[in-house]
Amino acid sequence: MRRGLAAAVASVALLGACAIGPDYERPGTPETASYYPEPSASPESIADLPWWSLFQDPVLVSLVEEAIRENDDLRIATARVEQARAIAGVTRSPLFPQVGYDAAAARGRSSVFTTPILGASQTQNFFLGALNATWELDIWGRIRRATESAVEQLLATEAFRRAVLLSVVTDVATAYLQLRELDLELAITRRSIVAFQETLTLFERRFERGIASKLEVTRAQAALYDATAREPQIERDIVAVENVLAVLLARPPGPIPRGATLLEQRYPPEVPEGLPSQLLERRPDILQAEHELAAANALIGAALADFFPRLGLTALYGKESTELGDIVSAGAGIWSIGATLSGPLFRGGQVWYTYQLRKEQLAEQIARYELAVLDGFRDVSNALTARDQLARAQAEQAKAVFALDESVRLARVRYDGGLSSYFEVLDAQQQLFPAELRLAQLELGRQVAIVALYRALGGGWSLPDEEWQPAAGAAPAAPTPAPPPTP
């Protein structure tokens, strides 16, 4: 597909030659030396990596491969590319002579141009066979500008397909990471349920012996029931995310295989963002907006050409006879060669308003292109901020979880030594449970931020279509599908 697009780009340059109307020039865009909030130290970018080098979980790699093969949104986008290719071919066809044929058969009394006229004295047969040709000489470049616009729309549609492809890859990765985070939350919740159940059992025994109060029992019950109420919610969320993945994979709803846990996911040690100027060449949505802008610019020339007359050549050659067999032998030969000239005189402002429409459409596309560039810078800035700040938050939360886990251990030691009540243990457990859930969510946010940065930078931009699937041996084989982990 890349070769066909290269040929289309070359044809755009040729078609634009000697045609009236403005030639396309990229509009000025906001200039920045680095991404906010941090400067870029290297022209290298995480976007240069193939996606299977970014994601190193073999199960995730296999799921992305399947999505690239089967995803319905991607199939729709591919079909649109082929539609745009056909439209470009249809638009280009008037550049060449149009050759056709005419055939007629009639019976009647006399005829004019093979059409019988009733009432004549003699009944006859009339047969005609002829070839005709017409050719509009594209002096002002109307057809060439229209073709240029169609080719740019083709390139815009291809950029849209690449955007869908990148979206499918990153959406699968994001949903898979969400699934593994929910699996981790489920394991934490089930482990907490076991701990709270042990505490409740202990308090109930102490209460039966008259050692503990009813308050201790009810506090332990509340902690247990709060944890058990969370378990079905997490299981519901797991099914919902599995169904999201199933749609991305064009599967009916069902279980999704798991590989590495959330905490076992690995990424390249460095994830540089590259230079801001490279974003204009890498982001598929920016490329799409620019090709749509070039298409609108070409239509200005096509609209201008409508103010001028159209010059065409016509030719006709064939035979006419009263006997069908004579058409190929002794029929009378007919031929003609001519030229036509046509142009607008009064059309109620149609030509003028069409030209004005094209100019306003161009103004709209300029604004859309500038907005796409600004959106790109915003997405990269947000992803960089999320990557850095969530990493800091995750590190601090990990310290908090470690401290709370230690507090649970110390509370048990104090209780076993008779230095405190089991309330200290319960209180420590109740603080540890949400802290562990928060840590899991921050770890998910940190990893999703890396995926979001890859997408914001136009990851995989240099991969030809045939290389979006990893070569044999590029990624480890996927293990046998496994159910969600249990504590």
N, C-alpha and C positions, 0 to 999 in steps of 0.2 A: 504493500500500500504506500510505503514511503516513496518508491520510485514514481508511482503515478502522481503523487503530490508534488514531487520535484518537477515533473514535466508540466504540471498545471502552473506552478510558479513561473517556469520559463515562458509558458504561453502568455501569462499575464503581461510580462515585459514586452513581448512582441506585439500583442494586441493593442497595447496602449500607444504604440508608435504612430505618429501622424494622425491622431484622432483629436478632435476639439474637446475642450473641457479641461479642468485642472488635473494634473498628474498628482498621485498620492504622495504625501509627505507626512511622516509621523509627527503628530502634534507634540508640543513641549509638555513635559511631565514634571511634577515636583521632584527636585533633586535633593538627595541626601547622601552623605558620605558613609553613613553607617545606620544600622537598625537601632531604633530606640527599644530598650534602655541601655544597651551596651554596644561598644564599637565592634566592628568586624575586623579581626586580625588577619584573616586569610581569605583568598578568593575561593578556597575549597568550600564545599557545601555538603551537608547531609543529603541534599537533593541529588547529588551525583551517584549515590549508592543505589544499586538495585534493591528492590524491597526485601528480597530474601536475605540480603546481608544485614538489613536493619532488624528483621524479625528472625530470631534464631531458635525458636521453638518449632520442632519438626511438624507437630500437629497443626500449629497455626499456619505454617507454610503450605501444608497440604490443603487446608481449608481455603486459603487465598487462591491457590491454583484452581481448585474446583469452582470458586466464584468467578474467576476470569473466564473459565470455559462455559459456565452455565447461567450466569446472572442475566436476568431478563432486561433490566435497565440497560445493560451493556449491549445486548442484542438489539434493542430498540435503537440505541444510538448508532450502532453499526449500520442498521437498515437506513437510517436517516442520511448517513454519509453516502450510501449508494444512491439514494434518491437525489441528493444534491449533485452527485456526479452525472446522473442522467439528465437533470435539469440543465447543467452546464453544456452537455452535448446537444440538447435541443436548442438552447439559446445560440450556440455557435453555428448550427447547421445553415442558416441563411447566408453565411459568408461564401458558400459554394453554390454553383449553378444547381437549380432545382429542375430535374428532368422527370417527365411523366409521360403518360400515354393517354390517348382518347380512342374510343371505339364506339360506333353507333350502328344500329340497324333499324330500318323503318320501311313501311309499305304504305303507299297512298298515291293519289293523283297529283303529280308534280311535286316539287319540293323546293324549299329554300334552306340551304345549309343542312341538308339531309332530313329536314322536318317536313312530312307530307302535308300538302294543302288540299283539302277536300274540295270537290267541285271541278277539278281539272278533268280534261277529257280522257287522259290515259293513266291507267293504274300501273305503278312501277315499284320495284324494290330499290332501296338505297342503302349502301354500306360504306362505312368510313373507318379507316385505320390510320393513326398518325402518332408521331412522337412530338412532344412539345418541351420547350426549355425556357426557363426564366432565370434571370440573374440580376440581383440588385447590386449595383456598384457602390460599395460602402465608402463614398468619397469623404464624408464628414466623420466617419468612425462611429456611427450610431450602433451598428451591430457589434463592432469590436468593444465599445464601452459596455454594452449590455453583457457581452461574453465575459469581459473582465470582471464585472460585478458578480456574475454567476460563479466564476472560478473562485473569487474571494469568499463567496458564501460557502462553496465546497470546503475551502480551507478552514473557515470558521466552524463548519459542522464537524470537521475532523478534529479541531481543537476541543470542541465540546465532547466528542467521543473520548478523547484522551482525558478530559476532566472527569468524565464518568468512570473511566478505567481507574484513575487514581483514587476517586471517591470510593469505589468498590473495595479496593485493596485496603484503604485506611478504615473504612467502615467495618469490614470484617475483623481487622485487628482490634479496633476499639471495642466492638461487641464481645470479642473473645476475651479481652482483658477484663471487661465488666463481668463476664461470666466467671472468670477465675477469682475475681474479687468477691463475688457473691458466694462462691464455694468456700472461700476463706472465712467470710462472715458466718456462713452456716457451721463451719467447723468450730469457730470461736464460740458461737451461740450454744452448740451442743455440749462443748466442754464446760461452758459456764452453767448449763442446766445440770450437769452431773455434780458440779461443785455446790450449787445452790440446793440440790436435792439432799446431798450429804449433810449440809448445814441444817436444813429443815428436819431431817430425821433425827439429828442430834438434839435439836431443841425440843422436839416432840417427846423424846425419851426423858430429857431432863424435866420437862413440864409434867409428865406422868409421875415422876418420882418426887415432884414438889420442889425441885431444885431451881427451875427456871420459871419465869413469868409467862403469862399469855402474850405479853407484848413481844417477847423474843420470837415466839412461834409465828405471830402474825407478820412481823417484819421479815422473817425468813420465807414465809409463804408469798408475800408480795414480791420479793426478789425473784423467787422461782417462777411465779406466774408471769412476771414481766418478761423474763427470758423465754419461757415457753410460748408466749404470745408472739414473740418476734420470729420464731422458727418457721411457722407457716407463711409469714409475710416474705421471708427470704426465699422460701421454696417457690412461692408464686412468682417472685421477681426472676428467679432462675429460669423458670419455664418461659416467661415473657422474653428474656434475652435470647434463649435458645430459639424461640420462634422468629426473632429478628434475624438471627443468623441463618435459619432455615430459608427465609425469604431471600436473603442475599445469595444463598447457594442454590436457589430455585428448587428447593426440596419442600415436601409437605412437612408440617410440624412434627418434631421428634427429637430425641436426645442428640446432643452434640458431643463428639469425642473430646477428651481433655488430654493435654500433654503436661508441660511443666506448670507448677503452681505459680501464683502471682509473684511470690517472693523468689522464685527460681528463674524468672524471665531475665534475659541478658541482652544488652545492646552494645553497639560499638563504644569504645571508651571515649571517643570524641564525637560530638555532634555539631560541627561548625555550621554557621548559617550562610557563609559566603557574602558576596557584595550585593548591595541593594540594586545596582544597575542590572545584575543578572536576573532579577525577578521578572523583568519585562520579557525576557526570552524563555523563561522556564514555566511560569504560571500558565496553565492552559486556558483559564478564564480570561486572562489579560490578552493572550494571543487570539482568542475567539473575538474579544471586543475589538481588537485592532483590525482583524480581517473583515468584520462587519462594517467598521469605519471605512476601510478601503473600498468595500462593495458600494456603500452609499456614495462615496466620492466619485466612483465610476459612473453611477447613474446620473450625476450632474451632466457629464458629457453626452450621455444618451439623450437627455432631455433637451440640451442645447441643439443637438443635431436635428431634432424634430422641427426646428424653426426653418430649416433649409430644405430645398426640394430633393426628392429622391429620384435618381436616375437608374433605369433598368433596361436590360436587353431581353428581347423575346425571340423565339424561333419556333417554327412549325414545319414538319415534313411528314408526308404520308400519301395515301392513295384513297380515291373515291370511285365507287363503281356501282352499277345496278345489279351486278351478279357477285355473290360472295366469293366465288372462286377466282374472279378477276382481280380481287384486292392484292393477291400475291403475284399476279401475272400482268394482265393487260389493263388494269384500272388506270384511270387518269391520275397523274401525279399532282400533288398540291404541296406548296411550300410557302413560307413567308419568313422574313427577317425584319425586325423592327426595334425601335427604342421607345421607352416611355419616360415621361417626366411628370412628376406630380408633387404638389406641395400645398401647404395650408394657406388659405386666404382669410377665411372667417370661420372660426369654430367656437364662437362664444367664449373665448378665453381659455379653452381647454389646454392648449399648448403652453400658454403662459403660466397657468396655475399648476400644471404638472411640473414645470421648472421650479416654481416657488416651493412646491411640495418636496421636491428632491433636495433643495437647499436646506429646508427645515429638518428633513430627515438626517442630513449630514450633521447639522448642529446638534441634534439629539445624540447621534452616535459619538460625536466628539465628547460630549458630556458623559456618556456611558463608559467610554474608554478611560477618561480621567478618573471616574468613580471606581472602575475596576482596579486601576493602579493604586489608588488610595486604600481600597479594600485589601489589596494584597499587602501593603505596608502595615496596615492595622492588624491583619491576621498574624503576620510574622512577629510583630511587637507583642501581641497578646500571648502567642505561643512561647516566645522567649521569656516573658515575664512569668508565665505559669511554670515553665520548666525550672527556672531558678528559685522562685519563691516556694513552690510546692516541695522542691528538694530540701530547702531549708526547714520548712514546716514538718516534713516527714522525719528529718533527722532529730528535731526537737521532740516530736511526739514519740519517737522511738525511745528517747531518754525517759520520757514520762512513763511509758509502759514498763520499762525496765525498773524504774523506781517503785511503781505501784506493785509490780510482781514481787519485788523485794519486800514491800510493806506487808503483802499477804503472807510471805514466808515468816517474817519477823512476828507478825500477829499470832501465827500458829505457835511459834516458839514460846512467846509470852503466855499464851493460853495454856500450852502444855506444862509450863512451869508454874502455873497458878498465879501469874502476875497480872492477868487481865481476864475480862470476860470474852466470850465468843463473839460478842457484839463487835469487837475490834476486827475480828476475822471477817465477819459479814460485811462490815463497812468497807474494808479494804477490797473485798471481792466485788462489791457493788461499784466501786470506783474503777477497778481494773477492767471490767467487762466493756463499758462504753469507750474506755480509752483504747482498748484493742481494736474495737470496731472503727474508731476514728483513725487509727494508724493504718488499717487496711484501706480505708477510703483515700487517705493521703497518698499511699503508695500507688493506688490506682490512678489518682490524679497526676502524679509525677510521670507515670509511664504513658498515660494518654497524652500528656503534653508533648512528649517526644514524637508520638505519632502525628499529633496536630502540627508540630513544626515541620515534619517531613512533608505533610500535605500542603501547608501554607507556602513552602518553598518550591512546590511543583516537583516533588520527588519522582525519580525515575524518568525525568524529562528526556534524557539522552538514549533511552532504551528504544530500539526499533520495535515494531509490533510483534515480530516473531520472537523477540527476546524477553517479552514480559513474563513468559513461563521460564523458570530456571532450568538450565541444562541438566542432563543426568549427572548426578554426583555433586551438583552445586549446593544441595541442601540434604541433610540426613533424612533417611526414610522415616515415615511417620509410624509410631508404634500402634499397637492394637487399640481401638477405642476403649475407653474406660469410663465407668460411671463417676459421678461427683464423689470427691473424697469424703470420708466419714471420720470422725475423731476416734 
